[in-house]
Amino acid sequence: MVADRRRPEAPWDTAAVPDGDGASTDTAWDVFVSYTQTDQPWAEWVADVLESDGFQVLIQAWDFVPGVNWPALVQAGLVRSSRLLAVVSPAYLTSIGGSAEWQALWAADPAGQSRRLIPVRIAPCDPAALGLVGARGWIDLTGLSGPADDATARARVLDGVRAAQAGRVRPDGPFPLPVRDTGGDAPAVPGGVRYPGWSPAVWGLPQELPRNRRFTGRDAELTQLRDRLTRSGPATIVAEPPTSTDAVAGALSPGRRAQTVHGWGGVGKTELAVEYAYRFRSAYDVVWWIRGERPEVAAADLADLATRLGVGVVGDADEAVRAVVEALRTGQPYPRWLVVVVDNAGVPSDLYGLIAAAEHAAGGHLLVTSRNPTWADRTDTLALEVLPRADAVALLRSHLPAVDATDADQLAAILGDLPLAVEQAGAWLASTGMSVADYGTAVGSGVREVLARGVPDRYPAVVAATWNLAVDALGPDDPAVVELLHLCGFLGPEPIPLDIFPLLADLPGLVVPPRRSRWRDRRGAAAASGDGRPVAALAAVAATPVLFGEVVRRVHTAGLATVEPGSGTVTMHRLVQAVLRDHTPPAHRPVVHTTVCRLLSAALAGDIRGNPAVWPRWRQLLPHVLAVLDSQRASVPVGCAEAGWLGDRAATYLVEIGQLDGAIGLHEQALTDRLRVLGPDHPETLLSRGNLAGAYRTAG
């Protein structure tokens, strides 16, 4: 074997593992493992099983280090390895690298007489794609998953390789009558690489972020991230971190062991983080997701992790954050962890001490994704670009299998290969039956219109034009759908609970002057806007589950939002929300904004002090409260009494959970809003003054 490797040892430390006398190509290996990057977790697990049993293994993930000529090493492996083991899946058989390696493996043992080539099938494969190899003996791991099957899978791998060595395996008799397997969890295997699919002890990805079944491409980026993290040591996944003063200070080295993914909005940073977490989850004891757009929300998510780890003090967010960061730094109670912080384009920061914790932890990983490229000052960075054309076409065709390749290529070019735009286009075309050519023409015209309005960046312009088309087509026939989109546009990008919308029926009427809608039907005729209320059509159906469900379904099938079954929420990308706010007529925006404020006020309890029973609902809706209170984000002045109430109550909630910095800022904003709307002597204005003074006193 080579003298220097990057094999991550439990708990995924980064020390090189000396093995053998040197890196000479004269080395002979017991097994050479071939795989495609998509199946790297399986290949590493198989390699670990074999090495734990004393076999010498050659595998790219561990043996391809700086200075190594990998093609030459592969050739040496093909010639000198006793066994050639291929981790076979549909992805392996269709990948360019996998196909080339597969052919070389086949050529090394075409007849199978020496039993050198051992396929390990991890997923069902079309026999026609396997050719003559379909008749060869397999090690079959299909259908095995998670800790319950770990022992079975290990036995199959080891028994299969040993059988290939011996040529025949006859167990010692006598042979008792088989006992039927009743299932049950297999014991955990200490150390080493855990079986792919093994869930961490603490899993913190939100329910509305399941693994994306249409995730396409990005194998190189995922491999690069994995290599960097396991080679350099601790790291965490952070996408757009909080911008407030960090609650925990720590000695911060230059940050070379943390990785930041940065790129345009809509380029797929969050999807990459989700795929990484799922693909490599078996390597971690803890995987936790932090929403980093707002410091208050990020701190609350860290406090929740403290509760899961059994550290910190309930009701004291600052202490909980300090305790959880220390637990991560020391690896107690779990040494292998991955923290994912997403959705913030703020300036680089210490992230409450997470970067320092990852630097010092034995098995902590940090990955940061941000729209801000200046994270290079603190971490290694990876610029995430738009999809390669072939992958953009593949993503489009995952929605439209029958689309002509040339048409798909042309549309991908119009959309700039931006994943978010391609995904929405595929969903829209699949649900409407519109031709690719017509869609491309409409979006191309929309891009010119958006650019003419002075939007400086190409990709947001493409996204805006794409969603303009979708919403324009919905407008005339589905006023309730458009009204739901308008309201969601003024909320946050976090999951929006659908159970708040039936409350619309009980809100006071918000009448605006009758107007002609800006939404146009396909003939260009203006459509009437209903009875003058901004949510009249939606309020009429929201309380009827079947009718409201159809409205939500239309939003989902148009590709404008994600509705995960069973979650009870709808999630929109921030760029989609920006387009929706832009589409709301300027004269209409204050009314829609006020409606959102009143809707949230109706959904939230005001008796917060000493009443932890209402805190979960406040935690769920806090990101949306903060979004509507951000007057610059909403593009309208805050001018309703409900906004002052929301700010005051949100600040009180933050005081109760120990986030005083955020609470004081909100109390100050609530007082400003009430002074403007209600005047200096109104009882609610005086109440805000008293609450602000109380927050100052609590903060010392």
Secondary structure, DSSP 8 states (H G I E B T S, - for coil): --S-----BTTTB------SS-S-TT---SEEEE--GGGHHHHHHHHHHHHHTT--EEEHHHH--TT--HHHHHHHHHHH-SEEEEEE-HHHHHSHHHHHHHHHHHHHSSS-TT--EEEEE-S---HHHHGGGGGS--EE-TT--SGGGHHHHHHHHHHHHHHHHHS-----S-----------------SS---TT---SEEE--TT----TT----HHHHHHHHHHHHHH--EEEEES---S--SS-------TTSEEEE--TTSSHHHHHHHHHHHTGGG-SEEEEEE-SSHHHHHHHHHHHHHHHT-SBTTBHHHHHHHHHHHHHHT-S-SEEEEEEES-------GGGHHHHHHH-SEEEEEEEES-GGGGGTSEEEE-----HHHHHHHHHHH-TTS-HHHHHHHHHHTTT-HHHHHHHHHHHHHH---HHHHHHHHHHHHHHHHHTT---HHHHHHHHHHHHHHHHHTTT-HHHHHHHHHHHTS-SS-EEGGGGGGGGGS--------EEEEE-TT--EEE-SSS-TTHHHHHHTTSHHHHHHHHHHHHHTTSSB--TTS-EEB--HHHHHHHHHHS-TTTHHHHHHHHHHHHHHHS-S--TT-GGGHHHHHHHHHHHHHHH-HHHHTS---SHHHHHHHHHHHHHHHHTT-HHHHHHHHHHHHHHHHHHH-TTSHHHHHHHHHHHHHHHHT-
